[in-house]
Amino acid sequence: MGRSVANTRLCGVLLFAILGVSCEARAEDSQSWLEGGKLLETSGVTQLEGAGGGGLASWSLITGYESRDGIGANAHYTYVGLPNFSLNSGGVALGLFDRVELSYTRLSFDTGSTGSSLGLGRGFTFDEDSFGAKLRVFGDAIYDQDSWLPQVAVGVQYKNNDRGAIIKAIGGRSDSGTDFYVAATKLLLNESVLLDATIRATKANQFGILGFGGDQNNDYQPEFEGSAVLLLSRNLVSGFEYRTKPDNLGFSHEDNAYDVFVAYFVNKHLSVTLAFVGLGEIATKRDQNGAYLSIQTGW
């Protein structure tokens, strides 16, 4: 309880600090708020829990196409179809002056017919709310082409699950938790390559869908998220992502995750991402690998 309150307070401090930076940046320049100065594709897509980045990894890039004088925003819907489960994710994100990102996403994990064999009932769902904030600390992925310095951002995601009783029954310690991460992203325009490495401190089980902490471990653990993306054309990118995850619950092993994806950017207002995603074992069900579809719209 004490750690949860402390985490919530820390989120609040970071959020106020971020908003303070954004207000200061806005006061320095009174140009159009809706300026879309970024190159196509450089806003990324929406990560599973709502941050700007790839499908699995959070990047240091700020969502939207705003420059330092503008505001960007997007809305997304993501569907992941697995052999025994499915996941729906939808949310919105706001990019402020290419410095600050605020996001909200609702995830719904459907156990389908497997819910009956797990003793939960057919079509039983776990719903999770994810609130995120990200601050670009230094570097510029687009303009720093003459330097090896990456763009670096720090971020926080507070997640709350609606199935506290079940989470405790399977060994989880809490139905809510806070992730903290540092992301470094380097865009090499001459090579048409984007690289990202992110370190996340987390207790989340299956992205928080099965709660936080467990009977095997209840400490924060550093986990890795990496992306390698090839810009195939002005509108098309392809890439690979890998994400490590903690293994906190004794009743079921948790595997690391990966995906291979293609994203098509129709324009700055619409993009579609298709992927093969491998999530391994989930709630005793092995080989949970399947299709990932995400649609994003905004400016």
C-alpha positions as a Markdown table, in Angstrom:
| # | Residue | x | y | z |
|---|---|---|---|---|
| 1 | Met | 0.0 | 0.0 | 0.0 |
| 2 | Gly | 2.8 | 2.4 | 1.0 |
| 3 | Arg | 4.7 | 1.7 | -2.2 |
| 4 | Ser | 1.6 | 2.2 | -4.3 |
| 5 | Val | 1.0 | 5.6 | -2.7 |
| 6 | Ala | 4.6 | 6.5 | -3.2 |
| 7 | Asn | 4.5 | 5.5 | -6.9 |
| 8 | Thr | 1.3 | 7.5 | -7.4 |
| 9 | Arg | 2.9 | 10.6 | -5.8 |
| 10 | Leu | 6.0 | 10.1 | -8.0 |
| 11 | Cys | 3.8 | 9.9 | -11.1 |
| 12 | Gly | 2.1 | 13.2 | -10.0 |
| 13 | Val | 5.5 | 14.9 | -9.5 |
| 14 | Leu | 6.7 | 13.8 | -12.9 |
| 15 | Leu | 3.4 | 14.8 | -14.6 |
| 16 | Phe | 3.6 | 18.4 | -13.0 |
| 17 | Ala | 7.2 | 18.7 | -14.1 |
| 18 | Ile | 6.4 | 17.6 | -17.6 |
| 19 | Leu | 3.4 | 20.1 | -17.8 |
| 20 | Gly | 5.7 | 22.8 | -16.5 |
| 21 | Val | 8.2 | 22.2 | -19.3 |
| 22 | Ser | 5.5 | 22.2 | -21.9 |
| 23 | Cys | 4.0 | 25.4 | -20.7 |
| 24 | Glu | 7.4 | 27.1 | -20.7 |
| 25 | Ala | 8.0 | 25.9 | -24.2 |
| 26 | Arg | 4.6 | 27.2 | -25.3 |
| 27 | Ala | 5.2 | 30.6 | -23.9 |
| 28 | Glu | 8.5 | 31.0 | -25.9 |
| 29 | Asp | 6.7 | 30.8 | -29.2 |
| 30 | Ser | 3.1 | 31.6 | -30.1 |
| 31 | Gln | 2.9 | 30.0 | -33.6 |
| 32 | Ser | 0.2 | 27.6 | -34.7 |
| 33 | Trp | -0.5 | 24.8 | -32.2 |
| 34 | Leu | -1.4 | 22.4 | -35.0 |
| 35 | Glu | 1.9 | 22.6 | -36.9 |
| 36 | Gly | 2.8 | 19.2 | -38.3 |
| 37 | Gly | 6.5 | 19.7 | -39.0 |
| 38 | Lys | 7.9 | 16.1 | -38.7 |
| 39 | Leu | 8.7 | 13.8 | -41.6 |
| 40 | Leu | 6.2 | 11.1 | -42.5 |
| 41 | Glu | 6.8 | 7.9 | -40.4 |
| 42 | Thr | 8.8 | 9.7 | -37.7 |
| 43 | Ser | 5.9 | 9.8 | -35.3 |
| 44 | Gly | 6.1 | 6.0 | -35.0 |
| 45 | Val | 2.9 | 4.0 | -34.1 |
| 46 | Thr | 1.3 | 3.3 | -30.8 |
| 47 | Gln | 2.8 | 0.8 | -28.4 |
| 48 | Leu | 0.5 | -1.8 | -26.7 |
| 49 | Glu | 0.1 | 0.2 | -23.5 |
| 50 | Gly | -0.3 | 3.5 | -25.3 |
| 51 | Ala | 3.1 | 5.2 | -25.6 |
| 52 | Gly | 4.5 | 6.4 | -29.0 |
| 53 | Gly | 6.9 | 3.8 | -30.4 |
| 54 | Gly | 6.6 | 0.4 | -32.0 |
| 55 | Gly | 4.0 | -2.2 | -31.2 |
| 56 | Leu | 5.8 | -3.7 | -28.2 |
| 57 | Ala | 8.6 | -1.1 | -27.4 |
| 58 | Ser | 8.2 | 2.5 | -26.1 |
| 59 | Trp | 10.5 | 4.8 | -28.1 |
| 60 | Ser | 11.9 | 8.2 | -27.1 |
| 61 | Leu | 10.0 | 9.8 | -30.1 |
| 62 | Ile | 7.0 | 12.0 | -29.1 |
| 63 | Thr | 3.7 | 10.9 | -30.6 |
| 64 | Gly | 2.2 | 13.1 | -33.4 |
| 65 | Tyr | 3.7 | 15.2 | -36.1 |
| 66 | Glu | 4.1 | 18.4 | -34.2 |
| 67 | Ser | 7.3 | 20.4 | -34.2 |
| 68 | Arg | 8.6 | 22.3 | -31.1 |
| 69 | Asp | 5.9 | 25.0 | -31.8 |
| 70 | Gly | 2.9 | 22.7 | -32.1 |
| 71 | Ile | 0.6 | 20.1 | -30.7 |
| 72 | Gly | 0.0 | 16.6 | -32.2 |
| 73 | Ala | -2.5 | 13.9 | -31.2 |
| 74 | Asn | -3.7 | 10.5 | -32.3 |
| 75 | Ala | -6.2 | 7.8 | -31.5 |
| 76 | His | -5.5 | 4.1 | -32.0 |
| 77 | Tyr | -7.2 | 0.7 | -32.0 |
| 78 | Thr | -5.2 | -2.5 | -31.8 |
| 79 | Tyr | -6.3 | -6.2 | -32.0 |
| 80 | Val | -4.1 | -9.2 | -31.1 |
| 81 | Gly | -5.5 | -12.6 | -32.0 |
| 82 | Leu | -3.9 | -15.6 | -30.3 |
| 83 | Pro | -4.7 | -19.3 | -30.3 |
| 84 | Asn | -6.5 | -19.2 | -26.9 |
| 85 | Phe | -7.0 | -15.5 | -26.2 |
| 86 | Ser | -7.5 | -12.1 | -27.8 |
| 87 | Leu | -6.6 | -8.6 | -26.8 |
| 88 | Asn | -8.3 | -5.3 | -27.8 |
| 89 | Ser | -6.6 | -2.0 | -27.1 |
| 90 | Gly | -7.8 | 1.5 | -27.8 |
| 91 | Gly | -6.7 | 4.9 | -26.6 |
| 92 | Val | -5.6 | 8.5 | -27.3 |
| 93 | Ala | -2.3 | 10.3 | -27.0 |
| 94 | Leu | -1.2 | 13.9 | -27.0 |
| 95 | Gly | 2.2 | 15.3 | -28.1 |
| 96 | Leu | 3.1 | 18.8 | -26.9 |
| 97 | Phe | 5.8 | 20.8 | -28.7 |
| 98 | Asp | 7.8 | 17.6 | -29.5 |
| 99 | Arg | 8.8 | 17.5 | -25.9 |
| 100 | Val | 6.0 | 16.0 | -23.9 |
| 101 | Glu | 3.6 | 13.0 | -24.5 |
| 102 | Leu | 0.5 | 12.2 | -22.5 |
| 103 | Ser | -1.5 | 9.0 | -23.2 |
| 104 | Tyr | -4.5 | 6.9 | -22.1 |
| 105 | Thr | -5.2 | 3.4 | -23.3 |
| 106 | Arg | -7.8 | 0.8 | -22.3 |
| 107 | Leu | -6.8 | -2.9 | -22.7 |
| 108 | Ser | -9.3 | -5.7 | -22.7 |
| 109 | Phe | -8.0 | -9.3 | -22.5 |
| 110 | Asp | -10.6 | -11.8 | -23.6 |
| 111 | Thr | -10.1 | -15.4 | -22.4 |
| 112 | Gly | -12.7 | -16.7 | -24.9 |
| 113 | Ser | -13.6 | -20.4 | -24.6 |
| 114 | Thr | -10.4 | -20.9 | -22.6 |
| 115 | Gly | -12.0 | -19.0 | -19.7 |
| 116 | Ser | -14.1 | -22.1 | -18.9 |
| 117 | Ser | -11.1 | -24.4 | -18.7 |
| 118 | Leu | -9.4 | -21.9 | -16.4 |
| 119 | Gly | -12.4 | -21.8 | -14.1 |
| 120 | Leu | -13.3 | -18.2 | -15.0 |
| 121 | Gly | -16.2 | -18.7 | -17.4 |
| 122 | Arg | -16.4 | -18.5 | -21.2 |
| 123 | Gly | -15.5 | -15.0 | -22.5 |
| 124 | Phe | -14.2 | -13.8 | -19.1 |
| 125 | Thr | -12.2 | -10.5 | -19.6 |
| 126 | Phe | -9.5 | -8.7 | -17.8 |
| 127 | Asp | -9.7 | -4.9 | -18.3 |
| 128 | Glu | -6.8 | -2.5 | -17.7 |
| 129 | Asp | -6.4 | 1.2 | -17.8 |
| 130 | Ser | -3.0 | 2.6 | -18.7 |
| 131 | Phe | -2.1 | 6.3 | -18.1 |
| 132 | Gly | 1.3 | 7.4 | -19.5 |
| 133 | Ala | 3.6 | 10.4 | -19.6 |
| 134 | Lys | 6.9 | 10.9 | -21.4 |
| 135 | Leu | 9.4 | 13.7 | -21.5 |
| 136 | Arg | 12.2 | 14.1 | -24.1 |
| 137 | Val | 15.3 | 14.9 | -22.1 |
| 138 | Phe | 17.9 | 15.6 | -24.9 |
| 139 | Gly | 18.7 | 14.9 | -28.5 |
| 140 | Asp | 16.7 | 15.1 | -31.6 |
| 141 | Ala | 16.2 | 12.0 | -33.7 |
| 142 | Ile | 15.5 | 13.9 | -36.9 |
| 143 | Tyr | 17.9 | 16.8 | -36.8 |
| 144 | Asp | 20.9 | 15.3 | -35.1 |
| 145 | Gln | 22.0 | 13.4 | -38.2 |
| 146 | Asp | 25.6 | 14.7 | -37.9 |
| 147 | Ser | 25.9 | 13.2 | -34.4 |
| 148 | Trp | 25.8 | 9.7 | -32.9 |
| 149 | Leu | 23.9 | 11.1 | -30.0 |
| 150 | Pro | 20.4 | 9.5 | -29.8 |
| 151 | Gln | 17.2 | 11.1 | -28.7 |
| 152 | Val | 16.6 | 10.2 | -25.1 |
| 153 | Ala | 13.3 | 10.3 | -23.1 |
| 154 | Val | 12.1 | 9.2 | -19.7 |
| 155 | Gly | 8.6 | 7.9 | -19.2 |
| 156 | Val | 6.1 | 6.5 | -16.7 |
| 157 | Gln | 3.0 | 4.3 | -17.1 |
| 158 | Tyr | 0.4 | 3.8 | -14.3 |
| 159 | Lys | -1.7 | 0.8 | -14.9 |
| 160 | Asn | -4.9 | -0.4 | -13.1 |
| 161 | Asn | -6.6 | -3.8 | -13.5 |
| 162 | Asp | -10.2 | -4.5 | -12.7 |
| 163 | Arg | -9.7 | -8.1 | -11.5 |
| 164 | Gly | -8.0 | -7.7 | -8.1 |
| 165 | Ala | -9.6 | -10.7 | -6.5 |
| 166 | Ile | -8.6 | -13.1 | -9.3 |
| 167 | Ile | -5.1 | -11.6 | -9.5 |
| 168 | Lys | -4.5 | -12.3 | -5.8 |
| 169 | Ala | -5.9 | -15.8 | -6.2 |
| 170 | Ile | -3.3 | -16.7 | -8.8 |
| 171 | Gly | -0.5 | -15.2 | -6.7 |
| 172 | Gly | -0.3 | -11.6 | -7.8 |
| 173 | Arg | 0.5 | -9.0 | -5.2 |
| 174 | Ser | -1.5 | -6.0 | -6.6 |
| 175 | Asp | -4.0 | -5.0 | -9.3 |
| 176 | Ser | -2.2 | -1.8 | -10.0 |
| 177 | Gly | 1.4 | -0.8 | -10.7 |
| 178 | Thr | 3.7 | 1.8 | -12.2 |
| 179 | Asp | 6.3 | 1.2 | -14.8 |
| 180 | Phe | 9.3 | 3.6 | -15.3 |
| 181 | Tyr | 11.4 | 3.6 | -18.4 |
| 182 | Val | 14.3 | 5.3 | -20.2 |
| 183 | Ala | 14.3 | 5.1 | -24.0 |
| 184 | Ala | 17.1 | 6.0 | -26.5 |
| 185 | Thr | 16.2 | 6.2 | -30.2 |
| 186 | Lys | 18.6 | 6.9 | -33.1 |
| 187 | Leu | 17.3 | 7.6 | -36.7 |
| 188 | Leu | 19.9 | 7.2 | -39.5 |
| 189 | Leu | 18.2 | 8.8 | -42.5 |
| 190 | Asn | 21.0 | 8.1 | -44.9 |
| 191 | Glu | 20.8 | 4.4 | -44.0 |
| 192 | Ser | 17.0 | 4.4 | -43.7 |
| 193 | Val | 17.3 | 2.8 | -40.3 |
| 194 | Leu | 15.8 | 3.5 | -36.9 |
| 195 | Leu | 17.2 | 1.8 | -33.8 |
| 196 | Asp | 15.8 | 1.9 | -30.3 |
| 197 | Ala | 16.8 | 0.6 | -26.9 |
| 198 | Thr | 14.6 | 1.0 | -23.8 |
| 199 | Ile | 15.1 | -0.1 | -20.2 |
| 200 | Arg | 11.9 | -0.5 | -18.2 |
| 201 | Ala | 11.6 | -1.0 | -14.4 |
| 202 | Thr | 8.4 | -3.0 | -13.9 |
| 203 | Lys | 6.6 | -5.5 | -11.8 |
| 204 | Ala | 3.9 | -6.2 | -14.5 |
| 205 | Asn | 2.7 | -9.7 | -15.3 |
| 206 | Gln | 1.8 | -10.0 | -19.0 |
| 207 | Phe | 1.9 | -6.1 | -19.4 |
| 208 | Gly | -0.2 | -5.8 | -16.2 |
| 209 | Ile | -3.1 | -7.9 | -17.5 |
| 210 | Leu | -2.4 | -10.5 | -14.7 |
| 211 | Gly | -1.5 | -7.9 | -12.1 |
| 212 | Phe | 1.8 | -6.8 | -10.6 |
| 213 | Gly | 4.3 | -8.7 | -8.6 |
| 214 | Gly | 3.8 | -12.3 | -7.5 |
| 215 | Asp | 4.5 | -15.2 | -5.2 |
| 216 | Gln | 7.9 | -15.7 | -6.8 |
| 217 | Asn | 9.0 | -12.0 | -6.9 |
| 218 | Asn | 7.6 | -8.7 | -5.9 |
| 219 | Asp | 10.6 | -6.4 | -6.7 |
| 220 | Tyr | 11.1 | -4.0 | -9.6 |
| 221 | Gln | 13.2 | -5.6 | -12.3 |
| 222 | Pro | 15.0 | -4.0 | -15.2 |
| 223 | Glu | 13.6 | -5.3 | -18.5 |
| 224 | Phe | 14.8 | -4.6 | -22.1 |
| 225 | Glu | 12.8 | -3.4 | -25.1 |
| 226 | Gly | 14.5 | -3.1 | -28.5 |
| 227 | Ser | 13.5 | -2.2 | -32.0 |
| 228 | Ala | 15.2 | -2.3 | -35.4 |
| 229 | Val | 13.3 | -0.6 | -38.2 |
| 230 | Leu | 14.0 | -0.3 | -41.9 |
| 231 | Leu | 12.4 | 2.6 | -43.8 |
| 232 | Leu | 11.6 | 0.8 | -47.1 |
| 233 | Ser | 10.0 | 3.8 | -48.8 |
| 234 | Arg | 8.4 | 7.1 | -47.9 |
| 235 | Asn | 5.2 | 5.3 | -46.7 |
| 236 | Leu | 6.4 | 1.8 | -45.7 |
| 237 | Val | 8.5 | 0.5 | -42.9 |
| 238 | Ser | 9.3 | -2.9 | -41.6 |
| 239 | Gly | 11.0 | -4.1 | -38.4 |
| 240 | Phe | 11.6 | -6.4 | -35.6 |
| 241 | Glu | 11.1 | -5.9 | -31.8 |
| 242 | Tyr | 12.0 | -7.9 | -28.7 |
| 243 | Arg | 10.8 | -7.3 | -25.2 |
| 244 | Thr | 11.8 | -9.1 | -22.0 |
| 245 | Lys | 9.3 | -9.5 | -19.2 |
| 246 | Pro | 9.5 | -10.5 | -15.5 |
| 247 | Asp | 8.5 | -14.0 | -14.4 |
| 248 | Asn | 6.7 | -13.3 | -11.1 |
| 249 | Leu | 3.9 | -15.9 | -10.9 |
| 250 | Gly | 4.4 | -19.5 | -9.8 |
| 251 | Phe | 1.3 | -20.9 | -11.4 |
| 252 | Ser | 2.5 | -20.1 | -15.0 |
| 253 | His | 5.8 | -19.2 | -16.7 |
| 254 | Glu | 6.0 | -15.9 | -18.5 |
| 255 | Asp | 8.0 | -15.8 | -21.7 |
| 256 | Asn | 9.6 | -12.8 | -23.4 |
| 257 | Ala | 7.8 | -11.2 | -26.4 |
| 258 | Tyr | 8.8 | -10.4 | -30.0 |
| 259 | Asp | 7.2 | -9.2 | -33.2 |
| 260 | Val | 7.9 | -8.8 | -36.9 |
| 261 | Phe | 5.9 | -6.0 | -38.4 |
| 262 | Val | 5.1 | -3.9 | -41.4 |
| 263 | Ala | 3.6 | -0.4 | -41.1 |
| 264 | Tyr | 2.0 | 1.6 | -43.9 |
| 265 | Phe | 1.6 | 5.3 | -43.5 |
| 266 | Val | -1.1 | 6.5 | -45.9 |
| 267 | Asn | -0.4 | 10.1 | -44.8 |
| 268 | Lys | 0.2 | 12.0 | -41.6 |
| 269 | His | -3.3 | 11.3 | -40.6 |
| 270 | Leu | -3.6 | 7.5 | -41.0 |
| 271 | Ser | -1.3 | 4.5 | -40.6 |
| 272 | Val | -1.9 | 0.7 | -40.5 |
| 273 | Thr | 0.4 | -1.8 | -38.8 |
| 274 | Leu | 0.4 | -5.6 | -39.4 |
| 275 | Ala | 2.6 | -8.0 | -37.4 |
| 276 | Phe | 3.3 | -11.5 | -36.3 |
| 277 | Val | 3.6 | -11.4 | -32.5 |
| 278 | Gly | 5.1 | -14.1 | -30.3 |
| 279 | Leu | 4.0 | -14.0 | -26.6 |
| 280 | Gly | 4.9 | -17.6 | -25.6 |
| 281 | Glu | 3.1 | -18.9 | -22.5 |
| 282 | Ile | 0.1 | -17.1 | -21.0 |
| 283 | Ala | -1.8 | -18.5 | -18.0 |
| 284 | Thr | -0.5 | -22.0 | -18.6 |
| 285 | Lys | -1.4 | -21.9 | -22.3 |
| 286 | Arg | 1.8 | -22.3 | -24.4 |
| 287 | Asp | 2.6 | -21.0 | -27.9 |
| 288 | Gln | 0.4 | -17.9 | -27.8 |
| 289 | Asn | 1.6 | -16.5 | -31.1 |
| 290 | Gly | -0.6 | -14.8 | -33.6 |
| 291 | Ala | -1.6 | -11.7 | -35.6 |
| 292 | Tyr | -1.4 | -8.1 | -34.6 |
| 293 | Leu | -3.4 | -5.3 | -36.3 |
| 294 | Ser | -3.2 | -1.7 | -35.3 |
| 295 | Ile | -4.9 | 1.4 | -36.9 |
| 296 | Gln | -3.8 | 4.9 | -35.9 |
| 297 | Thr | -5.3 | 8.2 | -36.9 |
| 298 | Gly | -4.3 | 11.8 | -35.9 |
| 299 | Trp | -2.0 | 14.6 | -36.9 |
